[in-house]
Amino acid sequence: MRVKGLKLRLESQHGPDTHIYIYDLEIGKRYRLEPRQKEIFVDDLASRSKQWQSGLILQNRRRVITPTGRKSEVGGMGCDEYTFDLQAPTRPSHGMQIILHDSGTVCVSQAIPDGIEFTNFVHEAQKRGFISAAAVISPSTSPIGAYFYGEQANVLVLSAKSESAYEGGPLHGMSVVESSMVVTAVNSDPIPEDAFQLPVDWKIKKEVEPR
């Protein structure tokens, strides 16, 4: 994960495949790079975020962040433990209202200088309505995950365990998504601009389904 200004690059390895995503908040685009096919899939952050959160009544969302008083160390970096509880109701359908509920435990540092750059990206994504961009680096990557972040200028999540589920519907208790993450290192070296540049000789296509 590399963040610089209004740009974010995410890279992950799954078996032989490398997955690369580049987010550019300035132009409101997400690029999914497929190295094997030499293809770039372009997605519009505004329309995707709107579609992603459709059906949720976000003005009625609930956010509770509670310190546990415990301190820990992750990758040699000190952090404070918190629990979080995020909820947002869906619009009633057939007399039924379902709640999207994210909860979990995080260990957060507000002292690591690099956290300012990271948090600024999240805040800018929130301001521009690009919630999918903010949620992808949140403790829970659901449509309300980005609302974990408040107004603090430096919030670097070093570890997280979360659960996300729609509660109250016919699939209640059957579709819980669990996730966890641990930061192993933070690198303060300057990030070159070419980390966010797109290969000029690859085919460009429009993203159809979210991935």
matplotlib code that plots the C-alpha trace (Angstrom):
import matplotlib.pyplot as plt

x = [0.0, 1.5, -0.2, 0.9, -1.3, -4.6, -3.3, -3.2, -1.6, -2.6, -0.7, -1.4, -0.2, -2.6, -0.7, 0.9, -1.4, -0.5, -3.5, -2.8, -5.2, -4.5, -6.9, -6.8, -9.1, -8.2, -9.8, -12.2, -11.0, -9.9, -7.7, -7.4, -4.2, -4.0, -0.3, -0.9, -3.3, -1.7, -5.1, -6.3, -9.9, -11.2, -13.9, -15.6, -15.4, -18.5, -20.9, -19.4, -19.6, -23.2, -24.2, -22.2, -24.2, -27.6, -30.4, -28.6, -30.0, -26.6, -28.0, -29.2, -26.0, -24.5, -20.8, -19.4, -15.6, -14.7, -11.1, -10.4, -7.5, -5.2, -1.9, -0.1, 2.8, 2.5, 5.6, 7.6, 5.1, 3.0, -0.7, -3.9, -6.8, -10.4, -13.6, -15.8, -19.5, -20.9, -24.5, -26.7, -30.3, -31.5, -34.6, -37.7, -38.8, -41.9, -42.3, -38.8, -35.8, -32.3, -29.3, -25.8, -23.6, -19.8, -18.0, -14.5, -11.3, -8.5, -5.1, -4.4, -1.4, -1.9, 1.8, 3.4, 4.1, 3.2, -0.3, -1.0, -0.6, -2.8, -5.6, -5.6, -6.3, -9.2, -10.6, -10.4, -12.1, -14.9, -15.3, -15.5, -18.1, -15.6, -16.6, -15.4, -11.9, -11.9, -13.5, -10.9, -8.3, -10.6, -10.9, -14.0, -14.2, -18.0, -20.2, -20.0, -16.4, -15.1, -17.1, -14.8, -12.6, -13.6, -12.0, -8.6, -5.7, -3.6, -5.2, -3.0, -4.7, -1.9, -4.2, -7.8, -10.3, -13.8, -17.2, -19.7, -23.3, -26.8, -29.0, -32.7, -33.3, -34.0, -30.3, -29.7, -26.6, -25.8, -23.7, -21.2, -17.9, -14.9, -11.6, -8.3, -5.2, -1.8, 0.7, 4.2, 6.2, 5.9, 8.3, 8.9, 11.0, 9.7, 7.3, 8.3, 5.6, 5.9, 4.4, 1.0, 1.6, -0.3, 1.6, 1.1, 1.0, -1.7, -5.3, -7.8, -11.3, -14.3, -14.9, -18.3, -18.6, -16.9, -13.8]
y = [0.0, 3.3, 6.7, 10.1, 13.1, 12.1, 8.9, 5.3, 2.2, -1.2, -4.3, -7.9, -11.4, -14.3, -17.4, -16.6, -13.6, -10.0, -7.7, -3.9, -1.1, 2.6, 5.2, 8.8, 11.1, 14.2, 12.8, 10.4, 7.2, 3.7, 1.6, -2.1, -3.4, -6.9, -7.6, -11.0, -9.6, -6.2, -4.6, -1.7, -1.5, 1.9, 2.6, 5.9, 6.4, 8.7, 6.3, 3.2, 4.7, 5.8, 2.4, 0.7, 2.5, 2.6, 1.4, 2.6, 5.5, 7.0, 10.1, 7.7, 5.8, 5.1, 5.3, 4.4, 4.2, 3.1, 3.0, -0.2, 1.3, -1.4, -0.6, -2.9, -3.1, -4.0, -4.4, -2.6, 0.4, 1.3, 1.6, 2.0, -0.4, 0.6, -1.2, 0.2, -0.3, 1.1, 0.7, 2.0, 1.0, 0.1, 1.6, -0.4, -3.0, -5.2, -3.9, -5.0, -2.9, -4.5, -3.1, -3.1, -3.7, -3.5, -4.1, -5.1, -4.2, -2.1, -0.9, 2.6, 5.0, 8.7, 9.5, 8.0, 10.9, 8.8, 8.4, 12.0, 11.3, 8.2, 9.9, 12.9, 10.5, 9.0, 12.4, 13.7, 10.5, 11.1, 14.8, 14.0, 11.2, 8.5, 6.2, 3.0, 4.5, 5.2, 1.9, -0.2, 0.9, 0.9, -1.7, -3.1, -2.8, -2.7, 0.2, 1.8, 0.9, 4.4, 6.0, 4.5, 7.6, 10.8, 14.2, 13.3, 14.3, 11.2, 7.8, 4.9, 1.5, -1.0, -4.0, -4.8, -7.6, -7.0, -8.5, -7.2, -8.4, -7.4, -8.1, -8.5, -10.0, -13.5, -14.3, -13.0, -14.7, -16.5, -13.8, -12.6, -11.4, -11.6, -9.8, -9.1, -7.2, -6.5, -3.9, -5.4, -2.2, 1.4, 2.9, 6.6, 6.7, 9.1, 7.5, 8.1, 9.4, 6.5, 4.2, 5.7, 5.9, 3.6, 1.5, 3.3, 0.2, -1.7, -1.9, 0.2, -1.1, 0.0, -1.8, -3.5, -5.4, -4.3, -6.3]
z = [0.0, -1.1, -0.5, -1.8, -1.8, -3.6, -5.0, -3.6, -5.0, -3.6, -4.5, -3.4, -4.3, -4.5, -5.6, -9.0, -9.6, -8.8, -8.1, -8.6, -8.0, -8.4, -7.0, -8.2, -6.2, -8.2, -11.4, -9.6, -11.1, -10.0, -12.3, -12.0, -13.7, -15.0, -15.7, -17.4, -20.0, -20.0, -19.5, -17.5, -16.2, -15.4, -12.9, -12.0, -8.2, -7.9, -9.7, -8.1, -4.6, -5.2, -6.4, -3.6, -0.9, -2.6, -0.4, 2.8, 4.9, 5.7, 7.4, 10.1, 10.5, 14.0, 14.8, 18.2, 18.9, 22.4, 23.9, 25.8, 27.7, 26.5, 24.7, 22.4, 19.9, 16.3, 14.1, 16.8, 16.7, 19.7, 19.4, 21.5, 21.3, 20.4, 19.6, 16.9, 16.0, 12.8, 11.7, 8.9, 8.2, 4.7, 3.2, 4.2, 1.7, 2.1, 5.7, 6.6, 7.5, 7.6, 9.4, 7.9, 11.0, 11.2, 14.4, 15.6, 17.4, 16.1, 17.4, 16.3, 16.4, 16.3, 16.6, 13.5, 11.1, 8.0, 9.4, 8.4, 4.7, 5.0, 7.0, 4.6, 1.7, 3.6, 4.5, 0.9, -0.4, 2.2, 1.2, -2.5, -1.9, -3.0, -0.2, -1.9, -2.1, 1.7, 2.6, 0.9, 3.4, 6.4, 9.2, 7.5, 3.8, 3.6, 2.4, 5.8, 6.6, 5.7, 8.5, 11.0, 10.5, 12.3, 12.1, 13.7, 11.4, 12.1, 12.5, 11.4, 11.9, 12.7, 13.3, 12.9, 13.3, 12.1, 11.2, 8.8, 8.3, 7.3, 10.3, 10.5, 7.1, 5.9, 5.8, 9.3, 10.8, 7.5, 5.7, 8.2, 6.5, 8.8, 8.0, 9.8, 9.0, 10.6, 9.5, 9.5, 8.6, 7.7, 5.2, 5.2, 2.0, -0.7, -3.2, -6.9, -9.2, -11.5, -8.9, -9.9, -13.7, -16.0, -18.6, -21.9, -24.2, -22.3, -23.4, -21.5, -20.8, -18.8, -15.5, -15.6, -12.3, -9.1, -8.2]

ax = plt.figure().add_subplot(projection="3d")
ax.plot(x, y, z, "-o")
ax.set_aspect("equal")
plt.show()
